[in-house]
Amino acid sequence: MNAAPRRICAVSGSRADYGLLLPVLRAIQRHPSLELQLAVTGSHLEQRFGHTVDVIRSDGFSVDAVVPLDLDDDAVLAITRGLGRCVSGFAVELARLQPDLLLVLGDRYEILGAVQAALIARIPVAHIAGGDVTEGAFDDAIRHAISKMAHLHFVTHEGASRRLRQLGEADGRVFVTGSPGIDQIMETPLLERSELERRLGMPLQARNLALTFHPATLDSDDALHQLEQLLDTLEGLDETFGLVFTGANADPRGQAINERLAYFVAGHAHAVHHASLGQQGYYSLLANADAVVGNSSSGLYEAPTLRTPTVNIGDRQSGRLKAASVIDCPPEAAAIGAAIERALRLDCSKVVNPYGDGRTTEHIMTVLAGPWDAQGLLRKGFTDRDCS
């Protein structure tokens, strides 16, 4: 008699982690000895962020659990209360779903809430992309906290693996797999230029910039002040530049950033602002852009695979491994302008993405579908290492 499929409950809280998780979700869905449970929370459920849970369903997935955070705004108090609702909501849903393993990716507070609930419920956790460093955001601390509560680690590069071992994680629990986002890029057919323009609602120009700016949550400089430095730079560009903004995330000051971008776009015929373009639309934009500009991890994780240069503004991604196509600059108008000029001259045809070769899902599935025991995973010791 065949054993019942092992239930893998994957959690997604935003368009960013969903895009990276997508190839792994599909592989679990197809696997004969695994059963996918999908839990959705965070900005997926918010109209102001595009209600992207609809995209998940249109991609052919059943949403097995919904955990709303009821974020009235992006003030610190509202987000902290949302985190509390996340823990409480996942406590209820995990008790109902009874998964054998929780699968999470990244460093968002929504993911932290789900993992906290799993810890108390004695459900082992597999974490993708632990061990990275982003010194300019509180996501950095969240990522490391999740790693200490996780039992299997799928890391994007060897440096991340080394950090997790330094945190006391055992060698046999840490797997260097790369980022599944690279797999997703390689599997996604890009849109024809005319179809991309239709989705953007704007014709592409002679040169085009893909722009995403999130709050740097540990930076002493106000997020809106930093954004104004970027917008001052863009004001100096002529209308041969098409400007395509995608929305900020649900961090403190994220809503204020989106409102300011909407105001900027209203006064510029060669600019558009989209809460979300979907994976195919976003990758197609990156492939057609002359540069990615902002402080999103997609400029580091995904743009190098599409041979598109990145202008990485400020400290939000400080410490993260970067390809040769990434140009760092401070959040100052003159520096941003100089970095954009440099990016437009940069030859990225031979850039190598340090986050993987497109086989990440295969490596992750080897572990998820292989022999493991939930009780054995839960008993996790601390591996002391000589750091002298």
C-alpha positions in Angstrom: 0.0 0.0 0.0 1.4 3.4 -1.0 2.1 5.9 1.7 0.0 9.1 1.8 1.7 12.0 0.1 3.7 14.3 2.4 1.9 17.7 2.7 4.2 20.7 2.0 2.6 24.0 3.0 4.2 26.9 1.1 3.7 30.5 2.3 3.6 33.5 0.1 3.2 37.1 1.4 3.9 39.2 -1.7 4.5 39.3 -5.4 8.3 39.2 -4.8 8.5 35.9 -2.9 5.7 34.3 -5.1 7.7 34.9 -8.3 10.8 33.3 -6.8 8.8 30.3 -5.3 6.7 29.7 -8.5 8.9 26.9 -10.1 9.2 25.1 -6.8 5.4 25.3 -6.3 4.8 23.8 -9.7 7.3 21.0 -9.1 5.7 20.1 -5.8 2.3 20.2 -7.4 3.5 17.7 -10.1 5.3 15.3 -7.7 3.5 12.0 -7.0 4.6 11.7 -3.4 4.1 15.3 -2.3 0.9 17.4 -1.8 1.1 21.1 -2.2 -0.8 23.3 0.3 -0.6 27.0 -0.5 -1.1 29.7 2.2 -1.4 33.3 1.1 -1.0 36.4 3.3 0.3 40.0 3.3 0.0 42.3 0.3 -1.4 39.5 -1.9 -4.7 40.3 -0.2 -4.6 44.1 -0.4 -6.3 45.9 -3.3 -3.8 48.7 -3.1 -1.1 46.2 -4.0 -3.0 44.7 -6.9 -4.8 41.9 -5.0 -2.3 39.5 -6.5 -3.9 36.4 -4.9 -6.0 36.6 -8.1 -2.8 36.0 -10.1 -1.9 33.0 -8.0 -5.3 31.4 -8.8 -5.0 32.3 -12.5 -1.7 30.4 -12.5 -3.6 27.3 -11.7 -3.1 27.0 -7.9 -5.6 26.3 -5.2 -5.3 28.7 -2.3 -5.7 26.5 0.7 -5.4 29.1 3.4 -5.8 32.9 3.5 -4.4 34.9 6.4 -5.3 38.6 6.1 -3.3 41.1 8.0 -5.8 44.0 7.8 -3.2 46.6 7.2 -5.0 49.9 7.3 -1.8 51.8 6.5 1.9 51.3 6.6 2.7 52.9 9.9 4.9 51.0 12.3 2.0 50.3 14.7 -0.2 49.0 11.9 2.5 46.7 10.6 3.4 45.4 14.1 -0.3 44.6 14.7 -0.4 42.9 11.3 2.5 40.7 12.3 0.6 39.7 15.4 -2.5 38.8 13.3 -0.2 36.8 11.0 1.1 34.6 13.9 -2.5 34.1 15.2 -3.9 33.5 11.8 -1.3 30.9 10.9 -1.7 29.2 14.2 -5.4 28.5 13.2 -4.6 27.6 9.6 -1.7 25.2 10.4 -3.8 23.4 12.9 -6.4 22.9 10.2 -4.1 22.0 7.4 -1.7 19.8 9.4 1.2 20.0 7.0 4.3 17.8 7.3 6.6 20.7 6.4 6.3 24.5 6.0 8.2 26.0 3.0 9.1 29.6 3.1 11.3 32.0 1.2 13.2 35.2 2.2 13.0 37.7 4.9 9.6 39.4 5.2 7.7 40.0 8.5 4.8 38.0 7.1 7.0 35.0 6.6 8.4 35.5 10.2 4.8 35.3 11.5 4.1 32.0 9.7 7.3 30.5 10.9 6.7 31.5 14.6 3.3 29.7 14.4 5.0 26.6 12.9 7.6 26.6 15.6 5.0 26.4 18.4 3.0 23.8 16.4 6.1 21.6 16.0 6.0 21.7 12.2 9.5 21.6 10.6 10.4 24.6 8.3 12.4 24.6 5.1 13.8 28.1 4.3 14.9 29.3 0.9 17.5 32.2 0.7 18.7 32.3 4.3 22.2 33.4 5.1 22.1 36.5 2.8 22.9 40.0 4.1 20.9 43.2 3.5 22.3 45.6 6.1 19.9 48.5 5.2 16.7 46.9 6.2 15.2 45.1 9.2 14.6 42.2 6.8 18.2 41.2 7.6 17.4 40.4 11.3 14.2 38.7 10.2 16.0 36.5 7.8 18.5 35.3 10.4 15.7 34.8 12.9 13.8 32.6 10.4 17.0 30.6 9.8 17.3 29.8 13.5 13.7 28.5 13.5 14.2 26.6 10.3 15.3 23.0 9.9 16.3 22.7 6.3 18.1 25.5 4.4 18.2 26.1 0.6 20.7 28.9 0.2 21.6 30.9 -2.9 25.4 30.8 -2.8 28.3 29.4 -0.8 28.8 32.6 1.3 25.3 32.2 2.6 26.0 28.6 3.5 29.0 29.7 5.4 27.0 32.2 7.4 24.4 29.7 8.4 27.1 27.3 9.6 28.5 30.1 11.6 25.0 30.5 13.1 25.3 27.0 14.4 23.4 25.1 11.6 24.6 21.6 10.9 26.3 20.9 7.6 23.7 18.2 6.6 20.8 20.7 6.9 22.3 23.4 4.6 22.1 22.9 0.8 23.6 25.4 -1.8 20.9 25.4 -4.5 20.9 28.9 -6.0 17.8 31.0 -6.4 14.6 29.5 -7.9 14.0 32.9 -9.4 16.6 32.1 -12.0 14.7 29.0 -13.0 11.5 31.0 -13.3 13.2 33.5 -15.7 14.5 30.7 -17.9 11.1 29.0 -18.0 9.0 32.2 -18.7 8.4 33.1 -22.3 8.9 36.8 -22.7 6.2 39.0 -24.2 6.6 40.5 -27.7 7.3 44.2 -27.5 3.9 45.2 -28.7 2.2 43.0 -26.1 4.4 44.5 -23.3 3.5 48.0 -24.4 -0.2 47.1 -24.3 0.2 45.8 -20.7 2.2 48.8 -19.7 -0.3 51.2 -21.2 2.6 53.1 -22.8 4.8 52.7 -25.8 8.4 51.9 -25.0 10.8 54.8 -25.8 14.3 54.9 -27.3 15.6 54.1 -23.8 13.7 52.7 -20.9 14.3 52.4 -17.2 12.6 49.8 -14.9 12.2 51.5 -11.5 11.4 50.0 -8.1 12.0 51.8 -4.8 11.3 50.4 -1.4 11.8 51.9 2.1 15.2 51.2 3.5 13.8 50.4 7.0 17.0 50.8 8.9 18.2 53.9 7.2 18.2 57.2 9.2 17.4 59.1 6.0 13.7 59.3 5.3 12.4 57.1 2.5 10.6 60.0 0.8 13.7 62.1 0.9 15.7 59.4 -0.8 12.9 59.0 -3.4 12.9 62.7 -4.1 16.6 62.4 -5.0 15.7 59.7 -7.5 12.8 61.7 -9.0 15.1 64.8 -9.2 17.4 62.7 -11.4 14.6 61.5 -13.6 13.3 65.0 -14.1 16.6 65.8 -15.7 16.1 63.1 -18.3 14.4 63.9 -21.6 11.3 62.2 -23.0 13.4 59.7 -25.0 13.4 57.8 -21.7 10.4 55.6 -20.8 10.0 55.3 -17.0 8.2 52.2 -15.7 7.7 52.2 -11.9 6.5 49.1 -10.0 5.0 49.5 -6.6 6.8 49.6 -3.2 6.1 46.9 -0.7 4.1 46.9 2.5 6.8 48.3 4.7 6.6 51.5 6.8 6.4 54.4 4.3 5.7 52.1 1.4 2.2 53.6 0.8 3.6 57.1 0.9 6.2 56.1 -1.8 3.4 54.7 -4.0 1.3 57.9 -3.6 4.3 60.1 -4.5 5.1 57.9 -7.6 1.4 58.2 -8.7 1.7 62.0 -8.5 4.9 62.0 -10.5 3.6 59.7 -13.2 0.4 61.9 -13.6 2.7 64.7 -14.7 4.8 62.8 -17.2 3.4 61.2 -20.3 6.5 59.0 -20.7 6.0 57.4 -17.3 3.7 54.7 -15.8 3.2 53.2 -12.4 1.9 49.6 -11.8 1.3 48.0 -8.5 2.3 44.7 -10.1 3.0 43.5 -13.7 3.0 39.8 -12.9 6.1 37.6 -13.5 5.9 37.5 -17.3 5.3 41.2 -17.6 8.0 42.1 -15.1 10.7 39.8 -16.7 9.7 41.2 -20.1 10.2 44.7 -18.8 13.6 43.8 -17.4 14.6 42.3 -20.8 13.6 45.4 -22.6 14.9 47.9 -20.1 18.3 49.7 -20.6 18.7 49.6 -16.8 17.0 48.6 -13.6 17.1 51.5 -11.1 16.1 51.4 -7.4 16.8 49.3 -4.4 14.9 46.1 -5.0 16.5 42.7 -4.7 15.3 41.9 -8.2 18.0 44.1 -9.6 20.5 41.8 -8.0 18.8 38.4 -8.2 17.1 38.5 -11.6 18.3 41.4 -13.8 21.8 39.8 -14.3 20.3 36.7 -15.9 18.6 39.0 -18.5 21.9 40.9 -19.0 20.4 44.1 -17.8 22.5 46.5 -15.8 21.3 47.6 -12.3 21.7 50.9 -10.5 21.4 50.0 -6.8 20.6 53.0 -4.7 21.5 53.4 -1.1 22.1 50.8 1.7 19.0 48.6 1.5 20.9 45.8 -0.3 24.3 46.5 1.4 26.2 43.3 2.0 24.4 41.2 -0.6 26.4 39.4 -3.2 26.4 41.3 -6.5 27.1 40.5 -10.2 29.4 42.7 -12.3 26.3 44.3 -13.8 25.3 46.0 -10.5 26.4 49.6 -9.9 26.1 50.9 -6.3 25.5 54.6 -5.6 24.4 56.7 -2.6 20.8 58.1 -2.6 21.9 61.5 -3.9 20.6 63.0 -7.2 24.0 63.6 -8.7 25.3 60.2 -7.9 22.2 58.5 -9.2 22.5 60.4 -12.5 26.1 59.4 -12.9 25.3 55.8 -12.1 22.5 55.7 -14.7 24.9 57.2 -17.3 27.5 54.5 -16.5 24.8 51.8 -16.6 23.8 52.9 -20.1 27.4 52.3 -21.3 27.9 49.0 -19.5 28.3 45.8 -21.6 26.5 43.1 -19.7 26.6 40.5 -22.5 29.0 38.2 -20.5 27.7 38.8 -17.0 27.4 35.7 -14.8 24.6 35.6 -12.3 26.1 34.5 -8.9 22.7 33.2 -7.7 22.5 30.1 -9.9 22.3 28.4 -13.2 18.6 27.5 -13.5 18.7 24.2 -11.7 17.7 25.4 -8.3 14.3 23.7 -8.3 15.8 20.4 -9.2 18.2 20.6 -6.3 15.4 21.6 -3.8 13.1 18.9 -5.0 15.8 16.2 -4.5 15.7 17.1 -0.8 12.0 17.7 -0.4 11.1 14.4 -2.1 13.9 12.4 -0.5 14.0 10.6 2.8 13.3 12.8 5.9 11.4 12.5 9.1 9.6 15.4 10.7 10.5 14.4 14.2 14.1 14.0 13.2 14.1 17.4 11.6 12.6 19.0 14.7 15.4 17.9 17.0 18.0 20.4 15.9 21.1 21.0 17.9 23.5 23.9 17.7 26.8 23.0 16.0 29.7 24.8 17.7 32.6 25.8 15.5 36.0 27.2 16.3 35.8 30.8 15.3 39.2 31.7 16.7 
